[in-house]
Amino acid sequence: MKKQLFAFWIIALLAVVGIMDNLFVNGNWINIIVPVAVVGIVFLLYKYPPAKYRKQHPKVKPSARTMAKVSAERRSTGGEKRKHYPFQVIDGQKGKNEDDLPKYH
């Protein structure tokens, strides 16, 4: 974990040195402005998507009859108990071997 953290900080330091060198020594501001603008636009589109990509809300309000059906279904499915079947597991003729059982369940 410490090696990965150390490598991350070395890479981050080299990136900052490279950016500073590009800005102040070479004077190529356009090389840094374009990527920053692209990242900014992508962030703004992610944070505030256009209207056609937002979640659509239903335009039609469901009728009272439909809402009654939905609420009745929700009430009926929550309280049902499991059906009990008359089946049971019967042990085979081989018997159980303690060595074959897994040690952890």
Secondary structure, 3 states (H helix, E strand, C coil): CHHHHHHHHHHHHHHHHHHHHHHHHHCCCHHHHHHHHHHHHHHHHHHCCCHHHCCCCCCCCCCHHHHHHHHHHHHHHHCCCCCCCCCCCCCCCCCCCCCCCCCCC
